[in-house]
Amino acid sequence: MPRGRYSRYDPYDSTPLGEEHFHCASGPSGWRYTAQTTTSSGEHSGSVDLTTDTLGRSLRLELHSAGWRVRAAHLDGLTWVRSDPTGEHAQEGNARAHGFTGASPAHLVATARLLRLTPGGPPTRVRLVAFTPPALAPRTLDQSWALTSTEAHPTDSGTLTVCNYQVTDLETGERHAIHLAGDVVLAAPGVELEDLDGPPSPLD
């Protein structure tokens, strides 16, 4: 049941954007990730609460950012409700997509769990609905994921398997690398793992 802290920054100019203090755990019914986010000055900026089932589908997603709130789930495709900061208006949405994504590293782990790729296998196309802070407005995008390699690293608590992914934005053609160890992101564009208390849980 790892607990830790990610730093987040602009992947293009390295401007610090804040931190994400997280706790995640896997069990017989799936995987859950909860986190509190802060700005670069240390002020609270939002939260993430994601639960997936054993197949990697999002059973429940709740995001908070700058007063905005999104509640979403894998239901008849993907379904969500987005509420404005005043709480007076709510907008419902639905999309034929595979999963959710956004600024949180949790979405990278969830997508990897959903795809369950084979090392060296062909790239897999996936359609995702992105909620990006601060306004959490929905946007549908297409990506290609490939598990390029896995590496085994001996540690004091046993062997740690690192999965190296190549992710391509199919709209822009931009490619980037993502490195996961179980349900923890070691490195990704705009994300660095700073602290970790406890070993990662396996993806399966």
Accessible surface in RSA format (square Angstrom, percent):
REM  Atomic radii and reference values for relative SASA: ProtOr
REM  Chains: A
REM  Algorithm: Lee & Richards
REM  Probe-radius: 1.40
REM  Slices: 20
REM RES _ NUM      All-atoms   Total-Side   Main-Chain    Non-polar    All polar
REM                ABS   REL    ABS   REL    ABS   REL    ABS   REL    ABS   REL
RES MET A   1   149.98  77.7 111.20  73.6  38.79  92.3  69.56  59.1  80.42 106.5
RES PRO A   2     0.00   0.0   0.00   0.0   0.00   0.0   0.00   0.0   0.00   0.0
RES ARG A   3   133.41  56.0 133.03  67.8   0.39   0.9  43.99  60.1  89.42  54.2
RES GLY A   4    11.33  14.0   0.00   N/A  11.33  14.0   7.88  21.6   3.46   7.7
RES ARG A   5    59.32  24.9  59.32  30.2   0.00   0.0   9.99  13.6  49.33  29.9
RES TYR A   6     1.23   0.6   1.23   0.7   0.00   0.0   0.00   0.0   1.23   1.5
RES SER A   7    22.43  19.0  22.43  29.9   0.00   0.0  19.11  40.7   3.32   4.7
RES ARG A   8    39.86  16.7  38.06  19.4   1.80   4.3   4.23   5.8  35.63  21.6
RES TYR A   9    54.86  25.6  52.61  29.9   2.25   5.9  35.21  26.5  19.65  24.2
RES ASP A  10    40.45  28.3  40.07  39.9   0.38   0.9   0.83   2.0  39.62  39.5
RES PRO A  11    72.02  52.5  41.77  38.1  30.25 110.0  42.80  35.3  29.22 181.6
RES TYR A  12   171.04  79.9 134.35  76.4  36.69  95.5 113.13  85.0  57.91  71.4
RES ASP A  13    95.81  67.1  67.70  67.4  28.11  66.5  40.43  95.1  55.38  55.2
RES SER A  14    78.18  66.1  65.35  87.2  12.83  29.6  32.29  68.8  45.89  64.3
RES THR A  15    66.17  47.1  62.17  63.0   4.00   9.5  49.21  66.1  16.96  25.6
RES PRO A  16    90.87  66.2  84.21  76.8   6.66  24.2  84.63  69.9   6.24  38.8
RES LEU A  17    99.86  55.6  79.58  56.9  20.28  51.0  82.58  58.0  17.28  46.5
RES GLY A  18     7.03   8.7   0.00   N/A   7.03   8.7   3.89  10.7   3.14   7.0
RES GLU A  19    53.10  30.5  51.64  39.1   1.46   3.5  13.79  26.7  39.31  32.1
RES GLU A  20     0.00   0.0   0.00   0.0   0.00   0.0   0.00   0.0   0.00   0.0
RES HIS A  21    80.04  43.7  73.36  51.0   6.68  17.1  50.69  52.2  29.35  34.2
RES PHE A  22     4.55   2.3   0.15   0.1   4.40  11.4   2.46   1.5   2.09   6.0
RES HIS A  23    50.40  27.5  48.46  33.7   1.93   4.9  29.43  30.3  20.96  24.4
RES CYS A  24     1.58   1.2   0.00   0.0   1.58   3.7   1.58   4.0   0.00   0.0
RES ALA A  25    25.23  23.2  21.81  33.7   3.41   7.8  21.91  30.9   3.32   8.8
RES SER A  26    46.24  39.1  19.40  25.9  26.84  61.8   7.30  15.5  38.94  54.6
RES GLY A  27    41.06  50.6   0.00   N/A  41.06  50.6  26.32  72.2  14.75  33.0
RES PRO A  28   138.16 100.7 107.31  97.8  30.84 112.1 121.09 100.0  17.06 106.0
RES SER A  29    90.68  76.6  78.80 105.2  11.89  27.4  50.32 107.2  40.36  56.5
RES GLY A  30     5.69   7.0   0.00   N/A   5.69   7.0   3.44   9.4   2.26   5.1
RES TRP A  31     3.74   1.5   0.03   0.0   3.71   8.7   2.05   1.1   1.68   2.7
RES ARG A  32   118.80  49.9 117.19  59.7   1.60   3.8  40.64  55.5  78.16  47.4
RES TYR A  33     2.63   1.2   2.22   1.3   0.41   1.1   2.63   2.0   0.00   0.0
RES THR A  34    43.52  31.0  41.81  42.4   1.72   4.1  28.75  38.6  14.77  22.3
RES ALA A  35     4.22   3.9   0.00   0.0   4.22   9.6   2.88   4.1   1.33   3.5
RES GLN A  36    92.43  51.7  92.43  67.6   0.00   0.0  46.13  98.2  46.30  35.1
RES THR A  37    10.74   7.6  10.74  10.9   0.00   0.0   5.76   7.7   4.98   7.5
RES THR A  38    27.86  19.8  24.00  24.3   3.87   9.2  21.04  28.3   6.82  10.3
RES THR A  39    47.65  33.9  44.28  44.9   3.37   8.0  44.99  60.4   2.66   4.0
RES SER A  40    81.17  68.6  43.35  57.9  37.82  87.1  16.16  34.4  65.01  91.1
RES SER A  41    90.43  76.4  50.50  67.4  39.93  92.0  54.26 115.6  36.16  50.7
RES GLY A  42    53.28  65.7   0.00   N/A  53.28  65.7  28.84  79.1  24.44  54.7
RES GLU A  43   116.31  66.8 110.39  83.5   5.92  14.1  39.42  76.2  76.90  62.8
RES HIS A  44   122.92  67.2  93.38  64.9  29.53  75.5  72.83  75.1  50.09  58.3
RES SER A  45    40.22  34.0  25.74  34.4  14.48  33.4  28.65  61.0  11.57  16.2
RES GLY A  46     4.09   5.0   0.00   N/A   4.09   5.0   4.09  11.2   0.00   0.0
RES SER A  47    23.29  19.7  20.88  27.9   2.41   5.5  10.35  22.0  12.94  18.1
RES VAL A  48    10.73   7.1   8.28   7.5   2.45   5.9   8.39   7.3   2.35   6.4
RES ASP A  49    24.90  17.4  24.90  24.8   0.00   0.0  12.02  28.3  12.88  12.8
RES LEU A  50     1.56   0.9   1.56   1.1   0.00   0.0   1.56   1.1   0.00   0.0
RES THR A  51    33.94  24.1  33.94  34.4   0.00   0.0  29.09  39.1   4.85   7.3
RES THR A  52     0.14   0.1   0.00   0.0   0.14   0.3   0.00   0.0   0.14   0.2
RES ASP A  53    15.68  11.0  15.68  15.6   0.00   0.0  12.93  30.4   2.75   2.7
RES THR A  54    69.80  49.6  62.97  63.8   6.83  16.3  41.11  55.2  28.68  43.4
RES LEU A  55   101.42  56.5  97.43  69.7   4.00  10.0  97.60  68.5   3.82  10.3
RES GLY A  56     3.37   4.2   0.00   N/A   3.37   4.2   0.00   0.0   3.37   7.5
RES ARG A  57    96.27  40.4  95.63  48.7   0.64   1.5  16.13  22.0  80.14  48.6
RES SER A  58     6.68   5.6   5.22   7.0   1.46   3.4   0.00   0.0   6.68   9.4
RES LEU A  59    94.00  52.4  77.87  55.7  16.13  40.6  79.44  55.8  14.56  39.2
RES ARG A  60   105.59  44.3 105.20  53.6   0.39   0.9  52.09  71.2  53.50  32.4
RES LEU A  61     0.81   0.4   0.00   0.0   0.81   2.0   0.00   0.0   0.81   2.2
RES GLU A  62    22.71  13.0  21.56  16.3   1.15   2.7   6.12  11.8  16.60  13.6
RES LEU A  63     9.12   5.1   9.12   6.5   0.00   0.0   9.12   6.4   0.00   0.0
RES HIS A  64    69.95  38.2  65.53  45.6   4.42  11.3  41.23  42.5  28.73  33.4
RES SER A  65    11.39   9.6  10.36  13.8   1.03   2.4   5.67  12.1   5.72   8.0
RES ALA A  66    65.18  59.9  30.56  47.2  34.62  78.8  51.77  72.9  13.41  35.5
RES GLY A  67    54.49  67.2   0.00   N/A  54.49  67.2  31.70  87.0  22.78  51.0
RES TRP A  68    59.42  23.8  58.36  28.2   1.06   2.5  44.90  23.9  14.52  23.6
RES ARG A  69    82.24  34.5  82.01  41.8   0.23   0.5  10.86  14.8  71.38  43.3
RES VAL A  70     0.00   0.0   0.00   0.0   0.00   0.0   0.00   0.0   0.00   0.0
RES ARG A  71   125.03  52.5 121.95  62.2   3.08   7.3  41.93  57.3  83.10  50.4
RES ALA A  72     8.85   8.1   0.00   0.0   8.85  20.1   3.87   5.5   4.98  13.2
RES ALA A  73    27.45  25.2  27.13  41.9   0.32   0.7  27.13  38.2   0.32   0.8
RES HIS A  74    62.01  33.9  42.87  29.8  19.13  48.9  24.06  24.8  37.95  44.2
RES LEU A  75   119.02  66.3 117.05  83.7   1.97   5.0 119.02  83.6   0.00   0.0
RES ASP A  76    98.04  68.7  77.27  76.9  20.76  49.1  34.16  80.4  63.88  63.7
RES GLY A  77    13.72  16.9   0.00   N/A  13.72  16.9   7.41  20.3   6.31  14.1
RES LEU A  78     0.11   0.1   0.11   0.1   0.00   0.0   0.11   0.1   0.00   0.0
RES THR A  79    41.30  29.4  40.01  40.6   1.29   3.1  37.35  50.2   3.95   6.0
RES TRP A  80    22.45   9.0  20.61  10.0   1.85   4.3  17.69   9.4   4.76   7.7
RES VAL A  81    53.76  35.4  52.17  47.2   1.59   3.8  52.17  45.3   1.59   4.3
RES ARG A  82    32.49  13.6  30.11  15.3   2.38   5.7   2.62   3.6  29.87  18.1
RES SER A  83    17.03  14.4  17.03  22.7   0.00   0.0   9.53  20.3   7.50  10.5
RES ASP A  84    24.37  17.1  20.12  20.0   4.25  10.1  15.53  36.5   8.84   8.8
RES PRO A  85    74.47  54.3  45.07  41.1  29.40 106.9  45.24  37.4  29.23 181.7
RES THR A  86    96.00  68.3  62.47  63.3  33.53  79.9  70.08  94.1  25.93  39.2
RES GLY A  87    60.62  74.8   0.00   N/A  60.62  74.8  26.64  73.1  33.98  76.1
RES GLU A  88   135.18  77.6 100.69  76.2  34.49  82.1  36.49  70.6  98.70  80.6
RES HIS A  89   125.22  68.4 118.29  82.2   6.93  17.7  83.78  86.3  41.43  48.2
RES ALA A  90    66.05  60.7  33.68  52.0  32.37  73.6  34.14  48.1  31.91  84.5
RES GLN A  91   117.31  65.6 113.18  82.7   4.13   9.8  40.45  86.1  76.86  58.3
RES GLU A  92   149.66  85.9 116.72  88.3  32.94  78.4  33.79  65.4 115.87  94.6
RES GLY A  93    17.39  21.4   0.00   N/A  17.39  21.4  16.28  44.7   1.11   2.5
RES ASN A  94    78.70  54.3  48.95  47.3  29.74  71.6  28.95  69.7  49.74  48.1
RES ALA A  95    17.62  16.2  10.38  16.0   7.24  16.5  17.62  24.8   0.00   0.0
RES ARG A  96   172.52  72.4 154.88  79.0  17.64  42.0  77.70 106.2  94.83  57.5
RES ALA A  97    12.80  11.8   0.00   0.0  12.80  29.1   3.14   4.4   9.66  25.6
RES HIS A  98    92.46  50.5  88.83  61.7   3.63   9.3  60.82  62.7  31.64  36.8
RES GLY A  99     7.32   9.0   0.00   N/A   7.32   9.0   7.32  20.1   0.00   0.0
RES PHE A 100     5.96   3.0   1.09   0.7   4.87  12.7   1.09   0.7   4.87  13.9
RES THR A 101    14.84  10.6  14.84  15.0   0.00   0.0   4.48   6.0  10.36  15.7
RES GLY A 102    23.76  29.3   0.00   N/A  23.76  29.3   6.17  16.9  17.59  39.4
RES ALA A 103    40.91  37.6  18.54  28.6  22.36  50.9  30.16  42.5  10.74  28.5
RES SER A 104     5.25   4.4   2.40   3.2   2.85   6.6   2.40   5.1   2.85   4.0
RES PRO A 105     0.95   0.7   0.26   0.2   0.69   2.5   0.95   0.8   0.00   0.0
RES ALA A 106     0.30   0.3   0.00   0.0   0.30   0.7   0.27   0.4   0.03   0.1
RES HIS A 107     3.16   1.7   2.92   2.0   0.24   0.6   0.16   0.2   3.00   3.5
RES LEU A 108    32.00  17.8  31.97  22.9   0.03   0.1  32.00  22.5   0.00   0.0
RES VAL A 109     1.86   1.2   1.86   1.7   0.00   0.0   1.86   1.6   0.00   0.0
RES ALA A 110     7.70   7.1   6.95  10.7   0.75   1.7   7.27  10.2   0.43   1.1
RES THR A 111     5.01   3.6   2.88   2.9   2.13   5.1   1.91   2.6   3.11   4.7
RES ALA A 112     1.73   1.6   0.00   0.0   1.73   3.9   0.08   0.1   1.65   4.4
RES ARG A 113     7.85   3.3   6.86   3.5   0.99   2.4   0.99   1.4   6.86   4.2
RES LEU A 114    41.72  23.2  24.99  17.9  16.73  42.1  24.99  17.5  16.73  45.0
RES LEU A 115    33.43  18.6  13.44   9.6  19.99  50.3  15.96  11.2  17.46  47.0
RES ARG A 116   101.97  42.8  72.68  37.0  29.29  69.7  63.35  86.6  38.61  23.4
RES LEU A 117    32.44  18.1  13.42   9.6  19.02  47.8  15.79  11.1  16.65  44.8
RES THR A 118    95.80  68.1  88.35  89.6   7.45  17.8  56.38  75.7  39.42  59.6
RES PRO A 119    72.07  52.5  54.30  49.5  17.78  64.6  54.62  45.1  17.45 108.5
RES GLY A 120    65.43  80.7   0.00   N/A  65.43  80.7  32.29  88.6  33.14  74.2
RES GLY A 121    23.57  29.1   0.00   N/A  23.57  29.1  14.35  39.4   9.22  20.6
RES PRO A 122   115.09  83.9 101.73  92.7  13.35  48.5 108.42  89.5   6.67  41.4
RES PRO A 123    90.55  66.0  69.59  63.4  20.96  76.2  69.76  57.6  20.79 129.2
RES THR A 124    48.17  34.3  44.72  45.3   3.45   8.2  33.13  44.5  15.04  22.7
RES ARG A 125   152.81  64.2 133.62  68.1  19.19  45.7  54.66  74.7  98.15  59.5
RES VAL A 126     0.46   0.3   0.36   0.3   0.09   0.2   0.46   0.4   0.00   0.0
RES ARG A 127    96.21  40.4  95.87  48.9   0.34   0.8  13.20  18.0  83.02  50.3
RES LEU A 128     1.40   0.8   1.40   1.0   0.00   0.0   1.40   1.0   0.00   0.0
RES VAL A 129     0.48   0.3   0.48   0.4   0.00   0.0   0.48   0.4   0.00   0.0
RES ALA A 130     4.55   4.2   4.21   6.5   0.35   0.8   4.21   5.9   0.35   0.9
RES PHE A 131     1.90   0.9   0.00   0.0   1.90   4.9   0.00   0.0   1.90   5.4
RES THR A 132    77.82  55.3  72.53  73.5   5.29  12.6  56.93  76.5  20.88  31.6
RES PRO A 133    47.79  34.8  33.57  30.6  14.22  51.7  33.82  27.9  13.97  86.8
RES PRO A 134    90.93  66.3  90.91  82.9   0.02   0.1  90.93  75.1   0.00   0.0
RES ALA A 135    36.71  33.8  36.45  56.2   0.26   0.6  36.67  51.6   0.04   0.1
RES LEU A 136     4.64   2.6   4.64   3.3   0.00   0.0   4.64   3.3   0.00   0.0
RES ALA A 137    51.94  47.8  44.97  69.4   6.98  15.9  44.97  63.3   6.98  18.5
RES PRO A 138    55.73  40.6  33.93  30.9  21.80  79.2  34.07  28.1  21.66 134.6
RES ARG A 139   128.94  54.1 122.36  62.4   6.59  15.7  65.85  90.0  63.09  38.2
RES THR A 140    68.34  48.6  42.97  43.6  25.37  60.5  27.64  37.1  40.70  61.5
RES LEU A 141    19.11  10.6  12.70   9.1   6.41  16.1  19.11  13.4   0.00   0.0
RES ASP A 142    26.54  18.6  22.85  22.7   3.69   8.7   3.73   8.8  22.81  22.8
RES GLN A 143    26.96  15.1  26.96  19.7   0.00   0.0   0.04   0.1  26.92  20.4
RES SER A 144    17.83  15.1  17.26  23.0   0.57   1.3   8.16  17.4   9.66  13.5
RES TRP A 145     1.87   0.8   1.86   0.9   0.01   0.0   1.87   1.0   0.00   0.0
RES ALA A 146    12.95  11.9  12.53  19.3   0.42   0.9  12.92  18.2   0.03   0.1
RES LEU A 147     8.32   4.6   6.46   4.6   1.86   4.7   6.46   4.5   1.86   5.0
RES THR A 148    72.64  51.7  49.25  49.9  23.38  55.7  45.51  61.1  27.13  41.0
RES SER A 149    43.20  36.5  40.01  53.4   3.19   7.4  33.88  72.1   9.32  13.1
RES THR A 150    60.61  43.1  36.45  36.9  24.17  57.6   9.35  12.6  51.27  77.5
RES GLU A 151    80.52  46.2  74.31  56.2   6.20  14.8  30.83  59.6  49.69  40.6
RES ALA A 152    74.47  68.5  46.04  71.0  28.43  64.7  46.04  64.8  28.43  75.3
RES HIS A 153    77.34  42.3  77.34  53.8   0.00   0.0  50.52  52.1  26.82  31.2
RES PRO A 154   123.30  89.9 102.54  93.5  20.76  75.4 103.81  85.7  19.49 121.1
RES THR A 155    63.58  45.2  37.31  37.8  26.28  62.6  45.44  61.0  18.15  27.4
RES ASP A 156   164.79 115.4 122.08 121.5  42.71 101.0  44.83 105.5 119.96 119.6
RES SER A 157    89.36  75.5  47.64  63.6  41.72  96.1  44.34  94.4  45.02  63.1
RES GLY A 158    38.45  47.4   0.00   N/A  38.45  47.4  35.97  98.7   2.48   5.6
RES THR A 159    97.92  69.6  63.69  64.6  34.23  81.6  31.03  41.7  66.89 101.1
RES LEU A 160    48.72  27.1  47.57  34.0   1.15   2.9  48.72  34.2   0.00   0.0
RES THR A 161    67.26  47.8  60.74  61.6   6.52  15.5  37.67  50.6  29.59  44.7
RES VAL A 162    12.29   8.1  12.29  11.1   0.00   0.0  12.29  10.7   0.00   0.0
RES CYS A 163    19.14  14.5  19.14  21.3   0.00   0.0   0.00   0.0  19.14  20.6
RES ASN A 164    15.89  11.0  15.89  15.4   0.00   0.0   8.94  21.5   6.96   6.7
RES TYR A 165     7.64   3.6   5.01   2.9   2.62   6.8   0.44   0.3   7.19   8.9
RES GLN A 166    65.83  36.8  65.11  47.6   0.72   1.7   7.99  17.0  57.84  43.9
RES VAL A 167     0.91   0.6   0.91   0.8   0.00   0.0   0.91   0.8   0.00   0.0
RES THR A 168    17.95  12.8  17.95  18.2   0.00   0.0  12.01  16.1   5.94   9.0
RES ASP A 169    31.59  22.1  31.59  31.4   0.00   0.0   5.09  12.0  26.50  26.4
RES LEU A 170    70.51  39.3  39.94  28.6  30.57  76.9  42.02  29.5  28.49  76.7
RES GLU A 171   141.48  81.2 104.15  78.8  37.34  88.9  46.77  90.5  94.71  77.3
RES THR A 172    94.63  67.3  55.72  56.5  38.91  92.7  64.29  86.4  30.34  45.9
RES GLY A 173    47.49  58.6   0.00   N/A  47.49  58.6  28.99  79.6  18.49  41.4
RES GLU A 174    78.40  45.0  69.26  52.4   9.14  21.8  35.35  68.4  43.05  35.1
RES ARG A 175   161.49  67.8 135.40  69.0  26.08  62.1  32.20  44.0 129.29  78.4
RES HIS A 176    56.37  30.8  45.68  31.8  10.68  27.3  42.29  43.6  14.07  16.4
RES ALA A 177    52.83  48.6  42.21  65.1  10.63  24.2  42.64  60.0  10.20  27.0
RES ILE A 178     0.83   0.5   0.83   0.6   0.00   0.0   0.83   0.6   0.00   0.0
RES HIS A 179    61.13  33.4  61.13  42.5   0.00   0.0  40.41  41.6  20.72  24.1
RES LEU A 180     0.34   0.2   0.34   0.2   0.00   0.0   0.34   0.2   0.00   0.0
RES ALA A 181     0.00   0.0   0.00   0.0   0.00   0.0   0.00   0.0   0.00   0.0
RES GLY A 182    14.29  17.6   0.00   N/A  14.29  17.6   8.29  22.8   6.00  13.4
RES ASP A 183     1.01   0.7   0.05   0.0   0.97   2.3   0.05   0.1   0.97   1.0
RES VAL A 184     0.00   0.0   0.00   0.0   0.00   0.0   0.00   0.0   0.00   0.0
RES VAL A 185     0.01   0.0   0.01   0.0   0.00   0.0   0.01   0.0   0.00   0.0
RES LEU A 186    52.28  29.1  44.76  32.0   7.52  18.9  44.99  31.6   7.29  19.6
RES ALA A 187    27.53  25.3  27.51  42.4   0.02   0.1  27.53  38.8   0.00   0.0
RES ALA A 188     8.48   7.8   0.67   1.0   7.81  17.8   5.03   7.1   3.45   9.1
RES PRO A 189    57.72  42.1  32.51  29.6  25.20  91.6  42.06  34.7  15.66  97.3
RES GLY A 190     6.51   8.0   0.00   N/A   6.51   8.0   3.94  10.8   2.58   5.8
RES VAL A 191     7.89   5.2   7.89   7.1   0.00   0.0   7.89   6.9   0.00   0.0
RES GLU A 192    69.28  39.8  69.28  52.4   0.00   0.0  22.30  43.1  46.97  38.4
RES LEU A 193    40.45  22.5  17.91  12.8  22.54  56.7  17.91  12.6  22.54  60.7
RES GLU A 194    83.63  48.0  56.69  42.9  26.94  64.1   6.01  11.6  77.62  63.4
RES ASP A 195    70.29  49.2  64.76  64.5   5.53  13.1  26.82  63.1  43.46  43.3
RES LEU A 196    64.81  36.1  28.33  20.3  36.48  91.7  29.12  20.5  35.69  96.0
RES ASP A 197   104.61  73.3  95.61  95.2   9.00  21.3  28.00  65.9  76.61  76.4
RES GLY A 198    32.46  40.0   0.00   N/A  32.46  40.0  22.66  62.2   9.80  21.9
RES PRO A 199    82.53  60.2  74.43  67.9   8.10  29.4  80.27  66.3   2.27  14.1
RES PRO A 200    24.94  18.2   8.26   7.5  16.68  60.6   8.26   6.8  16.68 103.7
RES SER A 201    14.57  12.3  11.11  14.8   3.46   8.0   5.45  11.6   9.12  12.8
RES PRO A 202    95.91  69.9  88.74  80.9   7.17  26.1  95.52  78.9   0.39   2.4
RES LEU A 203    29.34  16.3  24.98  17.9   4.36  11.0  24.98  17.5   4.36  11.7
RES ASP A 204   139.56  97.8  95.32  94.9  44.24 104.6  57.19 134.6  82.37  82.1
END  Absolute sums over single chains surface
CHAIN  1 A    10294.9       8005.7       2289.2       5641.3       4653.6
END  Absolute sums over all chains
TOTAL         10294.9       8005.7       2289.2       5641.3       4653.6
